[in-house]
């Protein structure tokens, strides 16, 4: 029995020793995610759909827009996946960006790896940062891993890889062009982490946006975040809402406010919905968590509706809220062009820029955030104080940080409204869907 006890003791010691690096990685990731890279603290984010951004649909054609974007005030460029797209079971003539055939190459339709490296270098030279969309949950059916590492994939009863299937929602989803990875396989963790490190090390990108991040073990993200930070400090965005992911990620998706914005624009909600959300949040997040605020993105636009469909004349009012409420504002590339259609997802459908009618509007909002500490992200910005207006059709709030104060009032209807603010009897007026921002002059 003594020998058995001693063996168990040795086994326990060995197990603790094996797990120690994982615990250290988790702690390192949590510290980095909580502290955030300095350049993110008053930053905004801008999503780029290379295929649809220009008529050419190339990296080089997009690069010509970088000076314009920097002039507008864009900080972080989120590039949708640029890797080669699977041909087997492809959807449409060009396929989905999220059916990755090769994790460490560039889609030849977009250009070359050298083109990509030049883009990153040019963005850095202009004071911008680049994060790459990363698909860790699944691959294309003709990704070499399906042959070289078949054990890394989920399989059916016949031992075959099969399409990604989700049955948790109201209706099942079948992603017939991709097959799911099995995160119980240790080799997959190493292979995926090394592929991500390749892009940081070889191209100089500044982080990742992780597709369906909650479908991948949080421990993987923690371990990989720690490994990436050893190459260079990175910024990580999770396509997810779960608070626990903030142990590895700087920012998560604010679908919560997106739903409220759309309901207000349709006349289904008013200031009471925003007040309730801010005063009694339905989900508790860490104080350091960045939350991405947006009116659209590639999924929202292509699958659910264009800005014209969702917001109509309320578009600017909702964009103001997204830019001034706590969180980091996202602009989906094309919104500054006022594009009013759903972009095709599986075939060429270039954005019609129309001389950028909303560029100056967004430039003003982005400058406001840069200049005012009250509006900075996460713990670097100020909390929200909701102001009583005496009118449920007008939403007003105040944010303050280190003596910097920004006050915002937004008319949430298509009719003129009057309101008063605490400590004053003076009636103020706002035109239909109009807004007022009071901030120090710069």
C-alpha positions in Angstrom: 0.0 0.0 0.0 2.9 2.3 0.7 4.2 1.7 -2.8 0.7 2.4 -4.3 0.4 5.6 -2.2 3.9 6.7 -3.3 2.9 6.0 -7.0 -0.2 8.1 -6.6 1.8 10.9 -5.1 4.3 10.8 -7.9 1.4 10.8 -10.4 -0.2 13.7 -8.7 3.0 15.7 -8.8 3.5 14.9 -12.5 0.0 16.0 -13.3 0.4 19.2 -11.4 3.7 19.8 -13.2 2.0 19.2 -16.6 -0.9 21.6 -15.8 1.3 24.3 -14.4 2.2 25.8 -17.8 -1.5 25.9 -18.7 -2.4 27.7 -15.4 0.5 30.2 -16.1 -0.8 30.8 -19.6 -4.3 31.5 -18.4 -3.0 34.0 -15.8 -0.9 35.7 -18.5 -3.8 35.9 -20.9 -6.1 37.3 -18.2 -3.6 40.0 -17.3 -3.2 41.0 -20.9 -6.9 41.0 -21.7 -7.6 43.1 -18.6 -4.9 45.6 -19.2 -5.4 46.0 -22.9 -2.8 47.3 -25.4 -2.4 51.1 -24.9 -3.4 51.9 -28.5 -6.9 50.3 -28.0 -8.0 52.4 -25.1 -9.7 55.2 -27.2 -9.8 53.3 -30.4 -12.6 52.4 -32.9 -12.8 49.4 -35.2 -13.6 49.2 -38.9 -14.6 45.9 -40.7 -13.2 45.3 -44.2 -14.7 42.9 -46.7 -11.9 42.7 -49.3 -14.0 40.9 -51.9 -16.7 43.6 -52.0 -14.7 46.6 -51.0 -13.6 47.5 -54.6 -14.5 46.4 -58.1 -11.1 44.6 -58.2 -11.7 42.9 -54.9 -8.0 42.8 -54.1 -5.8 43.6 -51.2 -3.9 46.2 -53.3 -7.1 47.9 -54.4 -8.3 48.2 -50.8 -4.8 49.5 -49.7 -5.5 52.6 -51.8 -8.3 53.5 -49.3 -6.0 53.5 -46.3 -5.2 57.3 -46.3 -8.9 58.1 -46.7 -9.8 55.8 -43.7 -7.0 57.3 -41.6 -8.3 60.8 -42.4 -11.7 59.7 -41.2 -10.2 58.6 -37.9 -10.2 54.8 -38.2 -7.9 53.0 -35.8 -8.3 49.2 -36.0 -8.9 47.4 -39.3 -10.6 44.1 -38.9 -10.1 42.1 -42.1 -12.5 39.3 -42.9 -10.6 36.0 -43.6 -8.1 36.4 -46.4 -7.1 32.7 -46.7 -7.9 30.5 -49.7 -11.5 29.3 -49.8 -12.5 25.6 -50.1 -13.7 24.4 -53.5 -15.3 21.1 -52.3 -19.0 21.7 -51.3 -18.4 25.4 -52.1 -21.4 27.7 -51.8 -22.0 30.0 -54.8 -19.4 30.8 -57.4 -16.8 32.2 -54.9 -17.6 30.5 -51.7 -17.5 31.7 -48.0 -14.5 33.4 -46.5 -15.2 31.2 -43.5 -14.5 27.9 -45.3 -10.7 28.1 -45.0 -8.7 25.7 -47.2 -5.2 26.8 -46.0 -4.6 28.6 -42.7 -1.2 30.0 -43.7 -1.8 31.3 -47.2 -3.6 34.2 -49.0 -6.5 33.7 -51.3 -5.1 34.2 -54.8 -8.2 36.1 -55.8 -7.2 38.8 -53.2 -3.5 38.8 -54.0 -0.3 37.4 -52.5 1.3 37.1 -49.1 3.6 39.9 -50.1 0.6 42.1 -50.9 -0.8 41.4 -47.4 2.5 42.2 -45.7 2.6 45.5 -47.6 -0.9 46.3 -46.5 -0.1 45.7 -42.8 3.1 47.8 -43.1 1.2 50.7 -44.8 -1.5 50.6 -42.2 1.1 50.7 -39.4 2.8 53.6 -41.1 -0.4 55.5 -41.0 -0.9 54.8 -37.3 -3.5 52.1 -37.8 -3.6 48.5 -36.6 -4.7 45.3 -38.3 -6.5 42.3 -36.9 -7.4 39.2 -39.0 -10.6 37.2 -38.8 -9.8 33.7 -37.6 -11.9 30.6 -38.1 -11.0 28.0 -35.5 -14.2 26.1 -35.2 -14.2 24.5 -38.6 -12.4 24.2 -42.0 -13.3 23.7 -45.6 -13.8 20.0 -46.6 -10.6 20.2 -48.8 -8.3 21.7 -46.1 -5.2 19.5 -46.0 -5.8 18.8 -42.4 -8.8 16.6 -43.3 -6.2 14.2 -44.8 -3.1 14.8 -42.8 -4.8 15.1 -39.4 -8.2 13.4 -39.8 -8.2 12.7 -36.1 -8.6 16.5 -35.5 -12.1 16.4 -36.9 -15.6 15.5 -35.6 -17.0 12.4 -37.3 -20.3 10.7 -37.7 -21.2 7.1 -36.8 -19.5 5.9 -40.0 -16.3 7.6 -39.1 -16.8 10.3 -41.8 -16.3 14.1 -41.4 -19.6 15.8 -41.9 -21.1 19.4 -42.3 -21.2 21.6 -39.2 -24.7 21.3 -37.7 -26.2 23.5 -35.0 -29.5 22.5 -33.4 -29.5 24.7 -30.3 -31.5 27.5 -31.9 -35.2 27.8 -32.9 -34.3 26.3 -36.3 -31.3 24.0 -37.1 -28.4 25.3 -39.1 -26.5 23.2 -41.6 -23.2 24.7 -42.8 -22.7 22.4 -45.7 -19.5 23.9 -46.9 -17.5 23.4 -43.7 -16.7 20.5 -41.3 -16.1 20.8 -37.6 -12.9 20.4 -35.6 -12.7 18.2 -32.5 -11.2 20.2 -29.7 -10.7 17.1 -27.6 -7.6 16.4 -29.7 -4.4 17.9 -28.2 -2.6 18.0 -31.5 -5.2 20.4 -32.9 -4.5 22.9 -30.1 -0.8 23.0 -31.1 -1.5 23.1 -34.9 -4.1 25.9 -34.6 -2.0 28.0 -32.2 1.0 27.7 -34.5 -1.0 28.8 -37.5 -2.2 31.9 -35.6 1.4 32.7 -34.5 2.5 32.5 -38.1 0.4 35.6 -39.0 1.6 37.6 -36.1 5.3 36.6 -36.6 5.5 36.7 -40.4 3.1 39.5 -41.3 3.1 41.7 -38.2 -0.7 41.8 -37.7 -1.9 43.1 -34.3 -4.4 40.4 -33.3 -7.5 38.5 -34.3 -11.3 38.5 -34.4 -12.3 34.9 -33.5 -15.3 33.5 -35.4 -17.9 31.7 -33.2 -15.4 32.0 -30.4 -17.6 30.3 -27.8 -17.6 27.0 -29.8 -13.8 26.7 -29.1 -12.5 25.9 -25.5 -11.8 29.1 -23.5 -8.6 27.4 -22.3 -7.3 27.2 -25.9 -7.9 31.0 -26.3 -6.1 31.7 -23.0 -3.1 29.5 -23.9 -2.9 31.0 -27.4 -3.3 34.5 -26.2 -0.3 34.1 -23.9 1.7 32.6 -26.7 0.9 35.4 -29.1 1.7 38.1 -26.6 5.2 36.7 -26.4 5.6 37.6 -30.1 4.0 41.0 -29.7 1.1 42.3 -27.5 -2.1 41.6 -29.4 -5.7 42.7 -29.4 -8.4 40.0 -29.4 -12.1 40.3 -30.4 -14.5 37.4 -29.7 -17.6 36.9 -31.9 -19.4 35.9 -28.7 -21.2 37.5 -25.7 -20.2 35.2 -22.9 -18.4 37.1 -20.1 -16.0 34.2 -19.3 -14.3 34.7 -22.6 -12.9 38.0 -21.4 -10.2 36.0 -19.7 -8.6 35.8 -23.1 -10.3 38.4 -25.2 -10.3 42.2 -25.0 -13.7 42.7 -26.6 -16.9 40.8 -27.2 -20.0 41.5 -29.4 -22.7 43.9 -28.2 -25.6 42.2 -29.8 -27.6 43.3 -26.8 -27.6 47.0 -27.9 -28.0 46.1 -31.5 -31.4 44.6 -30.8 -32.4 47.7 -28.9 -31.3 50.0 -31.7 -33.3 48.1 -34.3 -36.4 48.0 -32.1 -36.2 51.7 -31.5 -35.8 52.5 -35.2 -39.0 50.4 -35.8 -40.9 52.2 -33.1 -41.1 49.0 -30.9 -39.0 50.5 -28.0 -38.1 53.9 -26.6 -35.8 55.5 -24.0 -37.1 53.1 -21.3 -35.4 50.1 -23.0 -32.0 51.8 -23.0 -32.4 53.0 -19.4 -33.3 49.5 -18.2 -30.4 48.0 -20.1 -27.9 50.4 -18.6 -29.3 50.5 -15.1 -30.0 46.8 -14.8 -27.7 45.0 -17.3 -29.1 41.5 -18.1 -25.5 40.1 -18.1 -22.7 41.1 -15.8 -19.3 41.7 -17.5 -15.9 42.3 -15.9 -15.1 46.0 -15.4 -12.3 45.7 -17.9 -14.4 44.2 -20.7 -14.6 46.1 -23.9 -18.0 45.6 -25.6 -18.3 46.2 -29.4 -21.2 48.6 -30.2 -22.5 48.5 -33.8 -25.4 49.1 -36.1 -24.3 46.5 -38.7 -21.5 44.1 -39.7 -21.1 41.5 -42.5 -23.5 39.0 -40.9 -26.1 41.6 -40.0 -26.0 43.2 -43.5 -26.0 40.1 -45.7 -28.4 37.9 -43.7 -30.7 40.2 -41.7 -31.0 43.5 -43.5 -29.4 46.7 -44.8 -29.1 49.9 -42.9 -32.0 51.2 -45.0 -34.2 48.2 -44.0 -33.3 48.3 -40.3 -33.0 52.0 -39.6 -34.2 54.2 -42.4 -34.1 57.9 -41.2 -33.0 56.7 -37.7 -29.6 55.6 -38.9 -27.6 58.5 -37.7 -29.3 58.6 -34.3 -28.4 54.9 -33.7 -24.9 55.4 -34.9 -24.5 58.2 -32.4 -25.6 55.9 -29.6 -23.2 53.2 -30.8 -20.3 55.7 -30.7 -21.0 57.3 -27.3 -22.4 54.5 -25.1 -19.8 52.5 -23.2 -17.9 50.2 -25.6 -15.9 50.4 -28.8 -17.8 51.6 -31.9 -17.6 49.5 -35.1 -18.1 50.8 -38.6 -18.8 48.2 -41.2 -16.9 49.2 -44.3 -19.3 50.8 -46.7 -21.5 52.5 -44.1 -19.6 55.8 -44.7 -20.8 55.4 -48.3 -24.4 55.1 -47.3 -24.8 51.7 -49.0 -28.4 50.7 -48.8 -28.4 47.1 -49.9 -27.6 43.6 -48.6 -24.2 42.6 -49.9 -24.1 39.2 -51.6 -22.0 36.7 -49.5 -20.9 34.0 -52.0 -20.4 36.1 -55.2 -19.0 39.4 -56.3 -21.2 42.4 -55.3 -19.0 45.5 -54.9 -19.9 48.4 -52.7 -21.2 51.5 -54.4 -19.4 54.3 -52.6 -21.5 57.3 -53.8 -18.8 59.8 -52.9 -18.8 58.8 -49.2 -21.8 60.9 -47.9 -21.4 59.8 -44.3 -17.6 60.1 -44.1 -17.6 63.5 -42.3 -20.4 62.3 -39.9 -18.3 59.4 -38.8 -15.1 61.5 -38.7 -16.8 63.7 -36.2 -17.9 60.8 -34.0 -14.5 59.2 -34.1 -12.7 62.4 -33.2 -15.2 62.9 -30.3 -14.1 59.6 -28.9 -10.4 60.2 -29.4 -10.5 63.6 -27.7 -12.7 62.8 -24.7 -11.6 60.5 -21.9 -15.2 60.1 -20.8 -15.9 58.1 -24.0 -12.8 55.8 -23.9 -13.2 52.0 -23.8 -13.6 49.8 -20.8 -12.1 51.0 -17.5 -10.4 53.9 -19.3 -13.8 55.6 -20.0 -16.4 57.0 -17.7 -19.6 55.3 -16.4 -23.0 56.2 -17.7 -25.5 58.4 -15.8 -28.9 58.2 -17.4 -30.6 61.6 -17.3 -34.4 62.1 -16.7 -35.8 64.0 -19.7 -39.6 64.0 -18.8 -40.1 62.4 -22.2 -39.7 58.6 -23.0 -39.1 59.5 -26.6 -35.8 61.3 -25.7 -32.9 59.5 -24.3 -30.2 61.4 -22.5 -27.1 60.5 -20.6 -23.8 61.8 -19.2 -20.4 60.3 -19.0 -17.5 61.7 -17.0 -13.8 60.7 -16.5 -11.1 62.7 -14.8 -13.0 66.0 -15.2 -13.9 65.4 -18.9 -17.7 65.4 -19.3 -19.7 64.5 -22.4 -23.6 64.7 -22.4 -25.7 63.2 -25.2 -29.4 63.5 -26.0 -31.1 61.7 -28.8 -34.6 61.9 -30.2 -35.7 58.3 -30.7 -38.7 59.1 -32.9 -39.5 60.4 -36.4 -41.3 63.5 -34.9 -40.0 66.6 -33.1 -39.7 66.3 -29.4 -39.2 68.5 -26.4 -37.4 67.6 -23.1 -35.9 69.0 -20.0 -32.8 68.0 -18.1 -32.3 67.7 -14.3 -31.7 71.0 -12.6 -33.3 73.1 -15.3 -36.9 74.0 -16.3 -35.9 75.2 -19.8 -37.4 73.1 -22.5 -35.1 71.9 -25.2 -36.1 70.7 -28.7 -34.9 68.1 -31.1 -36.0 67.5 -34.6 -37.0 64.0 -35.8 -34.2 61.5 -35.1 -31.9 64.4 -34.2 -29.3 64.4 -31.4 -27.3 66.8 -29.3 -23.8 66.2 -28.0 -22.3 68.6 -25.5 -18.5 68.1 -25.0 -15.5 70.4 -24.5 -14.3 72.2 -27.5 -11.1 71.0 -29.0 
